[in-house]
């Protein structure tokens, strides 16, 4: 999986509501050319974390749309964009996706 995303930026957001995550990722993927790498449900709470990949301009655009879409329906727990992840970051991402 790692090679499919080599050199691509990472956008990550976490919301306190799983359904809102799906609404936000749907809006993000329609707004920009990004691939959803994974959705990790928080097993202790009702929220989830979404990870998406693409070139930096598309990830930034997708994140902006995702967060604006989520804001009225969920609490944004955290969000970030990593423009140029190191190989170690990709390894760590692979370890957590769908675990």
C-alpha positions as CSV (number, residue, x, y, z in Angstrom):
1,X,0.0,0.0,0.0
2,X,2.9,2.4,0.9
3,X,4.1,2.5,-2.7
4,X,0.7,3.7,-4.0
5,X,1.0,6.9,-2.0
6,X,4.8,7.6,-2.2
7,X,5.5,11.3,-2.3
8,X,1.8,12.2,-1.7
9,X,0.7,14.6,1.0
10,X,-1.4,13.3,3.8
11,X,-4.6,15.0,5.2
12,X,-5.9,13.7,8.5
13,X,-9.0,14.8,10.4
14,X,-10.7,13.4,13.4
15,X,-14.3,14.1,14.3
16,X,-16.4,13.1,17.4
17,X,-19.1,11.5,15.2
18,X,-18.6,8.6,12.8
19,X,-21.5,9.5,10.5
20,X,-20.1,13.1,10.2
21,X,-16.8,11.6,9.1
22,X,-18.4,9.9,6.2
23,X,-20.3,13.1,5.2
24,X,-17.1,15.1,5.4
25,X,-15.0,12.6,3.5
26,X,-17.6,12.3,0.8
27,X,-17.6,16.1,0.4
28,X,-13.8,16.1,0.4
29,X,-13.4,13.4,-2.3
30,X,-15.9,15.2,-4.5
31,X,-14.2,18.6,-4.1
32,X,-10.6,17.5,-5.0
33,X,-8.6,14.7,-6.5
34,X,-7.7,12.8,-3.3
35,X,-7.9,9.1,-2.3
36,X,-9.3,8.1,1.1
37,X,-6.6,6.0,2.6
38,X,-8.5,4.9,5.6
39,X,-11.2,5.6,8.2
40,X,-10.4,4.5,11.8
41,X,-13.2,4.3,14.2
42,X,-12.5,5.4,17.7
43,X,-13.4,2.3,19.7
44,X,-13.9,4.2,23.0
45,X,-16.0,7.0,21.6
46,X,-18.4,7.5,18.6
47,X,-15.9,9.4,16.4
48,X,-13.4,8.4,13.8
49,X,-10.2,9.6,12.0
50,X,-10.0,10.0,8.3
51,X,-6.8,9.8,6.3
52,X,-6.6,11.0,2.7
53,X,-3.8,11.3,0.2
54,X,-3.0,13.3,-2.9
55,X,-0.9,16.2,-4.1
56,X,-0.6,19.0,-1.6
57,X,-3.0,21.4,-3.4
58,X,-5.7,18.8,-3.6
59,X,-5.2,17.6,0.0
60,X,-5.5,21.2,1.2
61,X,-8.6,21.8,-0.8
62,X,-10.2,18.5,0.3
63,X,-9.3,19.3,4.0
64,X,-10.9,22.7,3.8
65,X,-14.1,21.3,2.4
66,X,-14.2,18.4,4.8
67,X,-13.8,20.6,7.8
68,X,-16.3,23.2,6.6
69,X,-18.8,20.4,6.0
70,X,-18.2,18.8,9.4
71,X,-18.2,22.0,11.5
72,X,-22.0,22.3,11.8
73,X,-22.7,18.6,12.5
74,X,-19.7,17.4,14.6
75,X,-16.8,18.6,16.8
76,X,-13.5,18.7,15.0
77,X,-11.2,16.9,17.4
78,X,-8.0,17.4,15.4
79,X,-6.8,18.0,11.8
80,X,-3.5,18.4,10.0
81,X,-1.8,18.2,6.6
82,X,1.6,16.7,6.1
83,X,2.9,18.2,2.8
84,X,5.9,15.9,2.3
85,X,5.8,12.8,4.6
86,X,9.0,10.9,5.3
87,X,9.3,7.2,4.6
88,X,8.9,6.6,8.3
89,X,5.7,8.5,8.4
90,X,4.4,6.3,5.6
91,X,5.4,3.1,7.5
92,X,3.6,4.4,10.6
93,X,0.5,5.2,8.6
94,X,0.5,1.7,7.1
95,X,0.7,0.2,10.6
96,X,-2.5,2.0,11.7
97,X,-4.7,1.8,8.6
98,X,-7.6,-0.5,9.2
99,X,-6.2,-1.9,12.4
